[in-house]
Amino acid sequence: MTRIEKVAVLGSGTMGSGIAGICANAGCQVLLLDLNEANCNAALERLSGGRAPVVQDPGLLVNIRTGSFDQDLDRVADCDWICEAIVEDVGIKRDMFSRVEAVRRDGAIITTNTSGIPLRDIYAGMPERLCRDIAVTHFFNPVHIMKLVELVPGEATREEVIGTLADFLGNTLGKGVVYAKDTVNFIGNRIGCMWMLAGLHIAETAMNEDGLDIGTVDALMSAPIGLPATGLYGLVDLIGLDVMYNVGRNLEANLPDGDAGRRFVRFTDNVQRLYNRGQLGRKSGGGFYKLIRHDDGSKSMAVFDLAGDEWQPSGNVALPENEQSLTGLFAADSANGRFVRSLMTETLCYSADLVPEIADDIVNVDRAMRWGFGWKKGPFELIDELGARRLAESANSLGLAPPAMISRLLDCGESTFYRRDGSEFFGVDGHWHQA
């Protein structure tokens, strides 16, 4: 197996500099290139600055050499791994790969850090020599904190390439490697973005029909389900409506015909209105929430009322004791229960229907959501907590067809996707496998 000791990172933005930084931390020699060397030097300053620097020992910055695409691209010739992390534009990426192919040595691994562009669109028509050595290494941001890296091969990628990358990413960089397939948004973003986009629709319906509000939605979509404290709207604020809008456009263009997520790729009218006027989230000073600074120096949080199109004070939400868990909410005959059953049934059924389309097994799906989105349990672990039969019944009540994986599980007389303390999992072939 090839050892990765010298790394080239193309692009010194947030992702590229983060990848360069963790490689430098691991003792690798790193070549960081961008449009101009000044961008790279500014990135080096960011890597060792701030409250949680990527490179905590400034002495390790000597492991990173800098340069520009025009003057120094030929220096990638002595690198074992070349990681492209430039703008998310397939044409620009293809041009960069063509330039790199002309100078890289035989067998050098080349990857893209794209978060959703299909790999096949990047290497289509490229030389066979490149197609054998190409893959996706999708890091999650911030690179030095998030555990997940999605590893995606192309149709002709050599097994040795994937083995070498998995060993380096996992054992040298300490990442959690998930094996995904070359499908739109891979695993984490395919499921996580569907949950967010579907949530915006289903939550607004619950507001109109049952009087729910943004604060209650976020209280439900956090601790009771085992999701991060940001909840739904808080997470969208963190990411930004502009990013979510582009995610929706990408999904609309690339989701397979008949995919259940197609119903949710466009914003509701109310959310679109926020987007149109630049009310994007934290980056714009406010989205669904905003921090208010008062004259006396105190601070308070305001929440946006979508129906009234106005800001209101944000208060604490106390959920009833029987509605503080996933199973409790599925059993609750209340507005909160109806909302959670609707959104989580959609999300869990969608996740189950994507195996083996996006991954060969359920373990990679669950790891992607735990390591990439901070879920305490992955989708199949949540199904086990809830009960596969109960989820199938909820799907039927909502007019959804139970996923084939769930039907196969129940037809085999099984009740959970994991057994023996998670050491074995139920496979798409209907048999049990070692996790």
C-alpha positions, 0 to 999 in steps of 0.5 A: 500500500502506498504511504502518504507523506507529501500532500498538495492542497489546491485552494486555501479557503476554509476547507483547503486550509483546514485540510492543509492544517491537519495534515501539517499537524500529522507531520506531513509535508504540505504544499498549499496553492491558490490563485496567488501566494498572498491568499495562502499566507493569509490562510497560514495566519488563520490556521494558528490564530483564533480561540481554537486554532487548527495548528496549535503548535505554530512550529508545525507551520513550517510543514506547509509550503505555499505558492500559486497555481500559475507559478507552482503547480508543477511542484505537485509532481513529488506529492503522494496525494493531491487534494482539490478544494477550490470553488464548487463549480464543475467546469473550474474543477475539471480545468484544474484536474486537467492541469494537474494531470499534466504534471502529477506523477504516475500513481499519485492519488488525486481527490476532490473535496466537493460536497455534492457534485457527482465525481463522474461529472468531474472526470467524464472524458478524462484520461484513463490514467487519472480515472484510476487514481481519482476519488472524493474525500469530502471533509466536513467543516470545521475540518479540525473538529468534525470527525467525518470524511466521506470517501467516494470512488469513481467507476474505475478507481483502483482499490489500492487508492481507496485503501491508501486513503482510508488508512491515511484518513483514519489512522494518520489524520484520526478521521471517521471514514465513511464509504459512500457512493457517487450519488448526489450529496453522498450520504450525510448531506443527502439525508441531512439536507432532506431533513432540513428542507422537508422540516421547513415545509412540514414545520410551516404546515404545523404552524398553520394547522396546529399553532406551533412556533419556531421555538417549539419546533427547535425544542422538538428537533433537538434533545428529544430526538438526540439532535444538536441543540440548534434544532431545525431553524437554528441549524439553517441559520448557522448554515445560511439560507443562501447555502440551503437555496443552492443545496435545493437547486443542486438536488432539484437538478440531480435527484433521481426521478421519483425521489421523495426528496423532490417535494421539498427542494424549493423553499416555502413562500414565507422562507423564500421571502426571507431569502429574497430580502437577504435575511439569511441567518447568522451571517446577515445578522439574523434569519429565523433568530437574531441577537438583540443588543440593548442600550443597557448592555444586556442581550436578548434573542428574538425569533421571527414570526413567519405568519406575522412577518415580524420579530418577537421575543424568544422564550424558553420552551418547556415540553410535557414530560411524555414528549421528551423522547422520540418514542413518547412523541410518536405516541403523543396525541398532540400537535407536537406529536403530529409534527414529529411523527410527520417529519421523522417518519419522512426522514427515517423512511427516506434514509432507509430507502437510500440503501443500497443506493448511497451506501452498501450498508446501514452502518455507513449511513448511521456513522455519517449522520453521527459524525457529520451532523452530530446526531446521537443515533443514526437513522437506523439506530433511531428506527431500532429505538422507535421500532420498525413496525411502528415506523411502518405503521406511521408511514402507512398512516401518512400515505407513504410506502414503507421502505424495502429495507424495513419490509425485508427486515419484518419479513425475515421476522426481525425487529431491529437492524442491529443486534448483539449490542450493535456488533451485528447489522442487518444487510440488504441481502437479508443476512446478519453481518459484522459491524 
